[in-house]
Amino acid sequence: MINSLLPERSAIQFNYIPKINKSAIAILRLIHEIHIIFTTPPSRLPTPDSLLPAP
């Protein structure tokens, strides 16, 4: 019933919304990760030495 009330153009737009949201969320997550890296003091970032197992 509801589908018959909506024009075809709206139905097409509804199909694209999930794809747009997924890509937007992925971009926001990437920006968030980069922001954390730039705002974290160097002393708190993992260094290559700290990533190696202790001898």
C-alpha positions in Angstrom: 0.0 0.0 0.0 2.7 2.5 1.0 4.9 1.5 -2.0 2.0 2.4 -4.4 1.8 5.9 -2.8 5.5 6.6 -3.3 6.7 7.7 -6.8 9.4 5.5 -8.4 12.0 8.2 -7.9 11.7 8.0 -4.1 11.9 4.2 -4.2 15.2 4.5 -6.1 16.6 7.0 -3.6 15.7 4.7 -0.7 17.8 2.0 -2.3 20.8 4.2 -2.5 20.6 5.6 1.1 22.2 2.5 2.8 25.2 2.6 0.4 25.7 6.3 1.0 25.5 5.9 4.7 28.0 3.0 4.7 30.6 4.9 2.7 30.0 8.1 4.9 30.5 6.1 8.1 33.7 4.5 6.7 35.1 8.0 5.8 34.2 9.3 9.2 35.9 6.4 10.9 39.0 7.0 8.8 39.0 10.7 9.7 38.5 9.8 13.4 41.5 7.4 13.3 43.7 10.0 11.7 42.6 12.7 14.2 43.5 10.4 17.1 46.9 9.8 15.7 47.6 13.5 15.3 46.2 14.5 18.7 48.0 11.7 20.7 51.3 12.8 22.2 54.2 11.0 20.6 55.0 9.3 24.0 51.6 7.5 23.9 51.9 6.3 20.3 53.3 2.8 19.9 56.9 2.8 18.8 58.6 0.0 16.8 60.6 -0.9 19.9 57.4 -1.3 22.0 55.8 -3.5 19.3 58.7 -6.0 19.3 58.6 -8.8 21.9 60.8 -8.3 24.9 64.1 -10.2 24.6 
